[in-house]
Each structure stands twice: as C-alpha cells, then as structure tokens.
Amino acid sequence: MSHETEKHTHVLEDGTIVEHTHDHHHGHGHTHSHEHTKAVLNRLSRAIGHLESIKRMVESGRDCSEVLIQLSAVKSAINNTGKIILQDHIEHCIVDAVEHGDKDAIKELEKAIDRFIK
C-alpha cells in the first residue's frame, strides 16, 4: 500500500494555529486527523459549561429574559462550532472527494448542510 501524508497549516479566526495531516492510504474514503478537532472540542466544552449554568439559572428561578439571552448566546456558539466543522470538512474532505470523483461524499455534505441550516 502506498502511504503518503500531506501536512496543512491553518490559522483560525481566533489566532489558533492548526496543523492538519492527510493520510491517503486506502482506496475508498479517507481518514485524516482533523486538528480542528481540538478547537471544536474546546468550543463544545464551553457551550456545555454555558448550558449547565443556564440550567442552574432556571433552577434558581432567574428572570426568563436573562435565561433567553444566555440561550441565544449558546445557540450562536453552537452554530459557529458547526461552521468550523463545515469549513474544515469542505477544505479537506470535499477537496479530496472532488479529486477522487467521490460523489457520495458530496451528497452527504449536502444532506449535512441541509440539516444544519434548518
């Protein structure tokens, strides 16, 4: 099996430097470690923490409008996280898919975007 690895470096909006390797070693599909994963996990952890604190606000009977404001903050954090994942996916997986004429991957992405945007 041929085994080649390409390395990419990206800088995220928040200045995080992200390295990304592509591993092309099997016919169908492709695995690569998304170094964005760390950024995504950090954002998810923050969103989870934020939700926990909103839950406590509700439990302690805080004002509804305050709760709604916090919820909308979490919602936009989650949407931004989704955007990072989509960007990462488009930059890497889709570029790969196009190079390899992988129509399925593109169909999958369309479905995912459709669900994400609803």
C-alpha positions, 0 to 999 in steps of 0.5 A, spaced: 500 500 500 502 506 498 502 511 504 503 518 503 501 524 508 500 531 506 501 536 512 496 543 512 497 549 516 491 553 518 490 559 522 483 560 525 479 566 526 481 566 533 489 566 532 489 558 533 494 555 529 492 548 526 496 543 523 492 538 519 495 531 516 492 527 510 493 520 510 491 517 503 492 510 504 486 506 502 482 506 496 475 508 498 474 514 503 479 517 507 481 518 514 485 524 516 486 527 523 482 533 523 486 538 528 480 542 528 478 537 532 481 540 538 478 547 537 471 544 536 472 540 542 474 546 546 468 550 543 463 544 545 466 544 552 464 551 553 457 551 550 456 545 555 459 549 561 454 555 558 448 550 558 449 547 565 449 554 568 443 556 564 440 550 567 442 552 574 439 559 572 432 556 571 433 552 577 434 558 581 428 561 578 432 567 574 428 572 570 426 568 563 429 574 559 436 573 562 435 565 561 433 567 553 439 571 552 444 566 555 440 561 550 441 565 544 448 566 546 449 558 546 445 557 540 450 562 536 456 558 539 453 552 537 452 554 530 459 557 529 462 550 532 458 547 526 461 552 521 468 550 523 466 543 522 463 545 515 469 549 513 474 544 515 470 538 512 469 542 505 477 544 505 479 537 506 474 532 505 470 535 499 477 537 496 479 530 496 472 527 494 472 532 488 479 529 486 477 522 487 470 523 483 467 521 490 460 523 489 457 520 495 461 524 499 458 530 496 451 528 497 452 527 504 455 534 505 449 536 502 444 532 506 449 535 512 448 542 510 441 541 509 440 539 516 444 544 519 441 550 516 434 548 518 
